[in-house]
Amino acid sequence: MQLYNTRTQKKEEFIPHEAGKVKMYTCGPTVYHYAHIGNLRSYIMEDMLEKALRYLGYDVTRAMNITDVGHLSSDADTGEDKMLKGARREHKTVMQIAQFYTAAFFSDCEKLGIKRPEIVVPATSCIDTFIHMVEVLLEKEYAYIAGGNVYFDTSKLENYYVFGNMEEESLAVGVRDSVEEDENKRSKSDFVLWFTKSKFDDQELKWDSPWGVGYPGWHIECSGISIKYLGEYLDIHCGGIDNAFPHHTNEIAQSEAYLGHPWCKYWFHVLHLLDARGKMSKSKGDFLTVSLLEEKGYAPLVYRMFCLQSHYRKPLTFSFESLDNTATAYKKLVSRIAALKNEGEHDEAAMEPLRASFRAALENDLNTSLALTALYDVLKAKLSDADKLALIKEFDEVLSLGLLKAAKALREEQNAQKSAVPEGMTAEEAAEIEALIAKRTEARKAKDWATADAIRDALAARHIVVKDTPQGITWSVQG
C-alpha cells in the first residue's frame, strides 16, 4: 500500500513496524459541542483507512482519545478552556457536557457508518500516565518549571518543525495565534505539559501533581494515551490537517524525547471541508451537523458518499447543490442494486479483476473516488446477479454506504406500492392519486381551502374516497 506521509511530504510504501499488524491512532473530539460535518469528514476518511487496511489483510488495532480536559481555544496554550466554555454555555458541569457530547459524537459516527475504534479513552482517565511522562521529561531535561507550570523545551531538539514548509517565526505559537504571550516560556515555541496556574477560578477539573494542583496540557494527552494503549511504536497517526501544527508537532517532540527513539512513522492528515466562508469551523458560530442535514431531508450516508467522491488530501467544497447531486447518484445506485436478483452461476475468475481494481484504488493512497468507480464497474460487468451482489457486499464492507440494506428497503417499498394498487388501476394512476392527496394535505395545512376542495372534488369525480385514520391517510375506489 502506498500512503502519503505528511512528515516526509511524499507518497511511500506502507511498512508497519511489525509485519502484518497496524497500530493506528486517531485524534478524537474535544467534547464541548456537536461535531460539525467538517470534523466528521476527517473521521469518515480515517474510518475508510482502517477498513481498507483490514480489507488488504492487516490486523489493525486503533485507539482514539476523548478530550474532556486541557484543550484551550487557541489550539495552543492560550485562550479559554473549551470544556469550561461548553459548561458555561449550557449551565452544566464539565463532566455532564463531556458525557452528552461524547454520546452525540458516537451517534453521528454510527449514522455515518464510522466504526467505533476498539480503544476509546477519555483523557481524564489517564492523569497518572500524563504525570509520569512529565516527570520523565523533567528528569531528561526536556522540560522545565516556570511560573508554577511545566513546559517542554523545544530548544533541546535538532528539528522541532518536523512537518516542513514552516517558517519558525511565522508559526511560533505566540505569533501565530495573535494572543497574549506566556512570559513563563523560554521560547515562543515551547508548550505546556502541565498547568498549575489555572486561568479560571472556577476550573472544575484539577488533580494533585508533584508541581501542585492542576491539569494536563492538551498535547500530552494523545502521546500518553497512544503509548499506554498501543505501545512505544505507532504505525499511523491520523487527524485533520489543522492538527499538524502545533498539536502533532508537539506530540512528536514530547513522545520521542520521552521514549528516546522514533515514535510514529506515518502521518495521515485529511484536508479541510470548505463552505462559502472558507474552512468550516465552530468559531464562526453557525455550523452544519449531521442532525441538521437529517432535518433538511438528507440521509447521513449520502454525506459519506459525498466525502468519498473526493480525495482526502484535497480540500472539499460543500454546497447543498453538490449534496443534492450526490443524493441523486446514491438513489440511482441503490435502485440499480435493488433490481439485481440473487441468482446465476458463480464465476470466481470473472470476479477477480474487479476485486483487483478495488484493491488497487485502496492501495493508491486511499483513492476513494476510484474505489467508487470500481463499485460501479461491478454493475456494468458481465457477471451473474449473484456475483454482482457478492462483490457489492464485499466492497461495501469498506465503503460502508449501507447499499444492500437500502436496496432491500427499496424493494420492500416497491412491493408494498404494487400491492396497494387497486384492481383495474395501473401503478401510474395510483401514483397520480397519491400525488393529488399529498397536494390536498399541504393545502389544508396552509388553510388554502379552495385548492383543497377542488382536489377533493376531482378525486370524488374519479370515485376516490379519502379517509383520515390514526395510521395516516388512506384511499379506496368505490362505485
C-alpha positions as CSV (number, residue, x, y, z in Angstrom):
1,M,0.0,0.0,0.0
2,Q,1.2,3.5,-0.9
3,L,0.3,6.3,1.6
4,Y,1.2,9.9,1.6
5,N,3.2,10.7,4.7
6,T,2.9,14.3,5.8
7,R,6.1,14.1,7.8
8,T,8.2,13.3,4.7
9,Q,5.8,15.0,2.3
10,K,5.8,12.2,-0.2
11,K,3.9,9.0,-1.0
12,E,5.6,6.0,0.5
13,E,5.2,2.3,0.6
14,F,3.5,1.4,3.9
15,I,5.5,-1.0,6.0
16,P,4.3,-1.4,9.6
17,H,6.7,-1.8,12.5
18,E,5.5,-5.4,13.0
19,A,4.7,-7.3,9.8
20,G,1.0,-7.7,9.2
21,K,0.0,-5.7,12.2
22,V,-1.0,-2.0,12.3
23,K,-1.1,0.2,15.4
24,M,-3.3,3.2,14.4
25,Y,-4.1,6.3,16.5
26,T,-6.8,8.9,15.8
27,C,-7.1,12.3,17.5
28,G,-10.6,12.2,18.9
29,P,-13.1,15.0,19.5
30,T,-13.0,17.7,22.2
31,V,-16.4,17.0,23.5
32,Y,-17.7,20.5,24.3
33,H,-20.2,20.8,21.4
34,Y,-21.6,18.8,18.5
35,A,-19.1,17.7,15.8
36,H,-19.7,19.6,12.6
37,I,-19.6,17.9,9.2
38,G,-16.1,19.3,8.5
39,N,-14.8,17.5,11.7
40,L,-16.7,14.4,10.6
41,R,-15.1,14.3,7.1
42,S,-11.8,13.5,8.9
43,Y,-13.4,10.7,10.9
44,I,-15.0,9.3,7.7
45,M,-11.7,9.1,5.9
46,E,-9.9,7.7,8.9
47,D,-12.6,5.0,9.1
48,M,-12.0,4.3,5.4
49,L,-8.3,3.9,6.1
50,E,-8.8,1.4,8.9
51,K,-11.3,-0.6,6.9
52,A,-9.1,-0.5,3.8
53,L,-6.2,-1.8,5.8
54,R,-8.3,-4.7,7.2
55,Y,-9.6,-5.5,3.7
56,L,-6.0,-5.6,2.5
57,G,-5.2,-8.2,5.2
58,Y,-3.7,-6.2,8.0
59,D,-4.5,-6.8,11.7
60,V,-5.4,-3.3,12.8
61,T,-5.6,-2.0,16.4
62,R,-7.0,1.5,16.6
63,A,-7.1,3.9,19.6
64,M,-8.9,7.2,19.9
65,N,-8.8,9.7,22.8
66,I,-11.7,11.8,24.0
67,T,-10.5,15.2,25.0
68,D,-12.5,16.2,28.1
69,V,-9.9,18.4,29.7
70,G,-7.0,20.6,28.7
71,H,-7.9,21.8,25.2
72,L,-7.7,25.6,25.1
73,S,-9.5,27.6,22.5
74,S,-6.3,28.7,20.6
75,D,-5.2,25.1,20.0
76,A,-2.0,26.1,21.8
77,D,-1.6,27.3,25.4
78,T,-3.7,30.4,25.5
79,G,-7.4,31.3,25.4
80,E,-10.3,29.7,27.3
81,D,-10.7,26.0,28.2
82,K,-13.1,24.6,25.6
83,M,-14.8,22.3,28.1
84,L,-15.4,25.1,30.5
85,K,-16.7,27.2,27.6
86,G,-19.3,24.5,26.9
87,A,-20.3,24.2,30.6
88,R,-20.8,27.9,30.9
89,R,-22.8,28.0,27.7
90,E,-25.3,25.3,28.9
91,H,-25.1,25.9,32.6
92,K,-23.9,22.3,33.3
93,T,-20.9,20.7,34.8
94,V,-17.9,19.9,32.6
95,M,-18.5,16.2,33.0
96,Q,-22.2,16.5,32.1
97,I,-21.1,18.3,28.9
98,A,-18.4,15.7,28.2
99,Q,-20.8,12.8,28.6
100,F,-23.6,14.4,26.5
101,Y,-21.3,15.3,23.6
102,T,-19.4,12.1,23.6
103,A,-22.6,10.2,23.2
104,A,-23.7,12.7,20.4
105,F,-20.4,12.2,18.6
106,F,-20.7,8.4,18.5
107,S,-24.3,8.7,17.5
108,D,-23.2,10.8,14.5
109,C,-20.5,8.2,13.7
110,E,-23.0,5.4,13.7
111,K,-25.2,7.2,11.3
112,L,-22.2,7.9,9.0
113,G,-21.1,4.2,9.0
114,I,-18.0,5.1,11.1
115,K,-16.7,2.1,13.1
116,R,-16.1,2.8,16.8
117,P,-12.4,2.2,17.5
118,E,-11.7,-0.8,19.8
119,I,-9.9,1.5,22.2
120,V,-11.6,4.8,23.2
121,V,-10.1,6.6,26.2
122,P,-11.2,9.8,27.9
123,A,-8.2,12.0,28.9
124,T,-9.5,12.3,32.4
125,S,-8.9,8.5,32.9
126,C,-5.2,8.7,32.3
127,I,-4.0,11.5,34.6
128,D,-1.4,9.3,36.3
129,T,0.1,8.4,32.9
130,F,0.5,12.1,31.9
131,I,2.1,13.0,35.2
132,H,4.6,10.1,34.8
133,M,5.5,11.3,31.3
134,V,6.1,14.8,32.5
135,E,8.3,13.5,35.4
136,V,10.4,11.6,32.9
137,L,10.7,14.7,30.6
138,L,11.9,16.8,33.5
139,E,14.4,14.1,34.5
140,K,15.8,14.1,30.9
141,E,15.9,17.9,31.0
142,Y,13.5,18.2,28.1
143,A,11.2,20.2,30.3
144,Y,11.4,23.0,32.9
145,I,9.2,24.5,35.6
146,A,8.3,28.2,35.3
147,G,5.6,30.2,37.0
148,G,4.3,27.0,38.5
149,N,3.6,25.4,35.1
150,V,5.7,22.7,33.4
151,Y,6.9,23.5,29.9
152,F,8.5,21.4,27.1
153,D,11.8,23.0,26.0
154,T,11.9,22.9,22.2
155,S,15.4,24.3,22.1
156,K,16.6,20.8,23.1
157,L,15.5,19.4,19.7
158,E,17.5,19.4,16.5
159,N,14.4,19.9,14.4
160,Y,11.1,20.9,16.1
161,Y,9.2,21.8,12.9
162,V,9.1,18.2,11.6
163,F,6.4,18.7,9.0
164,G,8.5,21.1,6.9
165,N,7.4,24.1,4.9
166,M,7.1,26.0,8.2
167,E,8.9,29.3,8.9
168,E,9.8,29.3,12.6
169,E,8.9,33.0,13.2
170,S,5.5,32.9,11.4
171,L,4.4,29.6,13.1
172,A,5.7,30.3,16.6
173,V,2.7,29.9,18.8
174,G,2.7,33.4,20.3
175,V,2.8,35.0,16.9
176,R,0.5,32.6,15.0
177,D,-2.4,33.0,17.4
178,S,-2.1,36.8,17.9
179,V,-2.8,36.4,21.6
180,E,-1.0,37.3,24.8
181,E,2.4,35.6,25.0
182,D,3.2,33.4,28.0
183,E,6.0,35.2,29.8
184,N,6.9,31.9,31.6
185,K,8.1,30.3,28.3
186,R,11.8,30.5,27.4
187,S,10.9,30.3,23.7
188,K,7.6,31.1,21.9
189,S,7.6,27.6,20.5
190,D,7.7,25.9,24.0
191,F,4.4,24.4,25.2
192,V,2.7,23.5,28.4
193,L,2.9,19.9,29.7
194,W,1.1,20.6,33.0
195,F,-0.8,23.7,34.1
196,T,-0.9,24.6,37.8
197,K,-1.8,28.2,37.4
198,S,-5.4,28.0,36.1
199,K,-6.7,31.0,34.2
200,F,-10.1,30.3,35.6
201,D,-11.1,30.5,39.2
202,D,-13.9,28.0,38.7
203,Q,-11.9,25.4,36.7
204,E,-13.7,22.2,37.7
205,L,-11.2,19.5,36.8
206,K,-7.9,19.6,38.7
207,W,-5.6,16.9,40.1
208,D,-2.7,16.7,42.6
209,S,0.7,16.5,41.0
210,P,4.3,16.9,42.1
211,W,4.1,20.5,40.8
212,G,0.8,21.5,42.5
213,V,-2.9,21.1,41.8
214,G,-3.6,21.5,38.1
215,Y,-4.4,19.7,34.8
216,P,-2.6,18.4,31.8
217,G,-1.9,20.3,28.6
218,W,-3.8,19.1,25.6
219,H,-0.8,17.7,23.7
220,I,0.5,15.3,26.4
221,E,-2.9,13.6,26.4
222,C,-2.6,12.0,22.9
223,S,1.0,10.9,23.5
224,G,0.2,9.4,26.8
225,I,-2.9,7.5,25.6
226,S,-1.2,6.3,22.4
227,I,1.9,5.0,24.2
228,K,-0.1,3.4,27.1
229,Y,-2.6,1.5,24.8
230,L,-0.6,0.9,21.6
231,G,3.0,0.7,22.8
232,E,6.2,2.5,22.0
233,Y,6.0,2.2,18.2
234,L,3.0,3.7,16.4
235,D,2.5,3.0,12.7
236,I,-0.1,5.6,11.6
237,H,-1.3,8.7,13.4
238,C,-4.4,10.4,11.9
239,G,-6.1,13.8,12.2
240,G,-7.3,16.8,10.4
241,I,-4.6,18.9,8.7
242,D,-5.1,21.7,11.2
243,N,-3.7,19.3,13.9
244,A,-0.4,19.1,12.1
245,F,0.8,22.2,13.9
246,P,1.1,22.7,16.8
247,H,-0.7,19.6,18.1
248,H,1.0,16.8,16.2
249,T,4.3,18.7,16.1
250,N,4.2,18.8,19.9
251,E,3.2,15.2,20.2
252,I,6.2,14.1,18.2
253,A,8.5,16.3,20.3
254,Q,7.4,15.0,23.7
255,S,6.9,11.4,22.6
256,E,10.3,10.9,21.0
257,A,12.0,12.8,23.9
258,Y,10.2,10.6,26.4
259,L,10.9,7.3,24.5
260,G,14.4,8.0,23.3
261,H,13.7,6.7,19.8
262,P,11.5,7.4,16.8
263,W,7.8,7.0,17.6
264,C,5.4,7.2,14.6
265,K,6.5,6.7,11.0
266,Y,3.4,7.6,9.0
267,W,1.2,10.7,9.5
268,F,-2.2,10.8,7.7
269,H,-3.9,14.2,7.5
270,V,-7.3,15.0,6.0
271,L,-7.7,18.4,4.4
272,H,-10.4,20.9,5.3
273,L,-14.1,20.9,4.3
274,L,-14.8,24.4,2.9
275,D,-18.1,26.3,2.6
276,A,-18.9,29.7,1.2
277,R,-17.0,31.3,4.0
278,G,-13.9,29.1,3.8
279,K,-12.9,26.4,6.3
280,M,-15.9,25.1,8.3
281,S,-15.4,26.0,12.0
282,K,-17.3,26.1,15.2
283,S,-15.7,29.5,16.0
284,K,-17.9,31.0,13.2
285,G,-21.0,30.2,15.3
286,D,-23.2,28.7,12.6
287,F,-22.1,25.2,11.5
288,L,-23.7,22.2,9.9
289,T,-24.2,19.0,11.9
290,V,-25.5,15.6,10.9
291,S,-28.8,16.3,12.7
292,L,-29.2,19.5,10.6
293,L,-28.6,17.5,7.4
294,E,-31.3,15.0,8.5
295,E,-33.7,17.8,9.2
296,K,-33.2,19.0,5.7
297,G,-34.0,15.5,4.4
298,Y,-30.6,14.2,3.7
299,A,-29.6,10.6,4.7
300,P,-26.2,10.8,6.6
301,L,-24.8,8.1,4.3
302,V,-25.3,10.5,1.4
303,Y,-22.9,12.8,3.1
304,R,-20.4,9.9,3.5
305,M,-20.7,9.2,-0.2
306,F,-20.2,12.9,-0.9
307,C,-16.9,12.8,1.0
308,L,-15.7,9.5,-0.7
309,Q,-16.1,11.2,-4.1
310,S,-13.1,13.4,-3.3
311,H,-9.6,12.5,-2.3
312,Y,-8.7,13.1,1.4
313,R,-5.7,15.2,0.5
314,K,-7.8,17.8,-1.4
315,P,-9.9,20.5,0.2
316,L,-13.6,19.6,-0.3
317,T,-16.1,22.4,-1.0
318,F,-19.5,21.8,0.4
319,S,-22.8,23.1,-1.0
320,F,-26.3,21.8,-0.9
321,E,-26.4,21.7,-4.7
322,S,-23.4,19.2,-4.6
323,L,-25.1,17.2,-1.9
324,D,-28.3,17.1,-3.9
325,N,-26.3,15.7,-6.8
326,T,-24.8,13.0,-4.5
327,A,-28.3,12.2,-3.2
328,T,-29.5,11.6,-6.7
329,A,-26.5,9.4,-7.5
330,Y,-27.0,7.4,-4.3
331,K,-30.6,6.9,-5.1
332,K,-29.8,5.7,-8.6
333,L,-27.1,3.4,-7.3
334,V,-29.4,1.8,-4.8
335,S,-32.1,1.4,-7.4
336,R,-29.7,-0.5,-9.7
337,I,-28.7,-2.8,-6.9
338,A,-32.4,-3.3,-5.9
339,A,-33.0,-4.6,-9.4
340,L,-30.5,-7.4,-9.0
341,K,-31.7,-10.9,-8.2
342,N,-29.6,-13.2,-6.2
343,E,-29.3,-15.9,-8.8
344,G,-27.0,-17.1,-11.6
345,E,-23.8,-19.1,-11.8
346,H,-20.7,-18.3,-9.8
347,D,-17.6,-17.3,-11.7
348,E,-14.6,-16.5,-9.4
349,A,-12.2,-15.9,-12.3
350,A,-14.5,-13.2,-13.7
351,M,-14.8,-11.6,-10.3
352,E,-11.1,-11.3,-9.5
353,P,-10.2,-8.5,-11.9
354,L,-12.9,-6.3,-10.3
355,R,-11.5,-7.1,-6.9
356,A,-8.1,-6.2,-8.2
357,S,-9.3,-2.8,-9.3
358,F,-10.9,-2.1,-5.9
359,R,-7.7,-3.2,-4.1
360,A,-5.6,-1.0,-6.4
361,A,-7.7,2.0,-5.6
362,L,-7.3,1.5,-1.9
363,E,-3.6,0.8,-2.2
364,N,-3.1,4.0,-4.2
365,D,-3.1,6.4,-1.2
366,L,-6.7,5.5,-0.3
367,N,-8.2,6.7,-3.6
368,T,-11.9,6.5,-2.6
369,S,-13.1,8.1,-5.8
370,L,-11.5,5.2,-7.8
371,A,-12.9,2.7,-5.3
372,L,-16.4,4.0,-6.0
373,T,-15.7,3.7,-9.8
374,A,-14.7,0.0,-9.1
375,L,-18.1,-0.4,-7.4
376,Y,-19.9,1.0,-10.5
377,D,-17.8,-1.3,-12.7
378,V,-19.3,-4.3,-10.9
379,L,-22.8,-3.2,-12.0
380,K,-21.6,-2.9,-15.6
381,A,-19.7,-6.2,-15.7
382,K,-20.8,-9.4,-17.5
383,L,-21.4,-11.3,-14.3
384,S,-24.4,-13.1,-12.8
385,D,-26.5,-11.1,-10.4
386,A,-25.4,-13.3,-7.6
387,D,-21.7,-12.5,-8.2
388,K,-22.5,-8.8,-8.5
389,L,-24.3,-8.8,-5.2
390,A,-21.4,-10.7,-3.6
391,L,-18.9,-8.1,-4.8
392,I,-21.1,-5.2,-3.8
393,K,-21.4,-6.7,-0.3
394,E,-17.6,-7.2,-0.1
395,F,-16.7,-3.7,-1.3
396,D,-19.4,-2.0,0.9
397,E,-17.7,-3.5,4.0
398,V,-15.1,-0.9,3.3
399,L,-17.2,1.9,1.7
400,S,-19.9,1.5,4.4
401,L,-22.6,3.1,2.3
402,G,-25.4,0.7,3.5
403,L,-26.1,-0.3,-0.1
404,L,-27.7,-3.7,0.4
405,K,-29.8,-2.6,3.3
406,A,-31.0,0.4,1.3
407,A,-31.7,-1.8,-1.7
408,K,-33.7,-4.2,0.4
409,A,-35.8,-1.3,1.9
410,L,-36.4,0.0,-1.6
411,R,-37.6,-3.4,-2.9
412,E,-40.0,-3.7,0.1
413,E,-41.3,-0.2,-0.6
414,Q,-41.8,-1.1,-4.2
415,N,-43.6,-4.3,-3.4
416,A,-45.9,-2.5,-0.9
417,Q,-46.8,0.1,-3.5
418,K,-47.6,-2.7,-6.0
419,S,-49.8,-4.5,-3.6
420,A,-51.6,-1.2,-2.7
421,V,-52.7,-0.5,-6.3
422,P,-56.4,-1.3,-6.6
423,E,-57.6,-3.9,-9.1
424,G,-58.1,-2.4,-12.5
425,M,-55.8,0.5,-11.9
426,T,-52.2,1.0,-13.1
427,A,-49.3,1.9,-10.8
428,E,-49.0,5.2,-12.7
429,E,-52.7,6.1,-12.0
430,A,-52.2,5.2,-8.3
431,A,-49.1,7.3,-8.1
432,E,-51.1,10.2,-9.6
433,I,-53.8,9.9,-7.0
434,E,-51.2,9.7,-4.2
435,A,-49.7,13.0,-5.5
436,L,-53.1,14.7,-5.5
437,I,-53.8,13.6,-2.0
438,A,-50.4,14.9,-0.9
439,K,-51.2,18.3,-2.5
440,R,-54.6,18.3,-0.8
441,T,-52.9,17.7,2.6
442,E,-50.5,20.6,2.0
443,A,-53.3,22.9,1.0
444,R,-55.2,22.1,4.2
445,K,-52.1,22.7,6.3
446,A,-51.8,26.1,4.6
447,K,-55.6,26.8,5.1
448,D,-56.0,27.0,1.3
449,W,-59.5,25.6,1.4
450,A,-60.3,26.5,-2.2
451,T,-57.4,24.3,-3.5
452,A,-58.2,21.5,-1.0
453,D,-61.9,21.5,-2.0
454,A,-61.0,21.5,-5.7
455,I,-58.7,18.5,-5.3
456,R,-61.4,16.7,-3.2
457,D,-64.0,17.2,-6.0
458,A,-61.6,16.0,-8.6
459,L,-60.9,12.8,-6.6
460,A,-64.7,12.3,-6.0
461,A,-65.3,12.6,-9.7
462,R,-63.0,9.6,-10.1
463,H,-64.8,7.7,-7.3
464,I,-61.9,8.0,-4.9
465,V,-62.8,8.1,-1.2
466,V,-60.2,9.6,1.1
467,K,-60.2,8.8,4.9
468,D,-58.1,10.2,7.7
469,T,-57.1,7.4,10.2
470,P,-54.8,7.3,13.2
471,Q,-52.3,5.5,10.9
472,G,-52.5,8.2,8.3
473,I,-54.5,8.9,5.1
474,T,-56.0,6.0,3.2
475,W,-57.9,5.9,0.0
476,S,-60.0,3.5,-2.0
477,V,-62.1,3.3,-5.2
478,Q,-65.8,3.0,-4.7
479,G,-68.6,2.6,-7.3
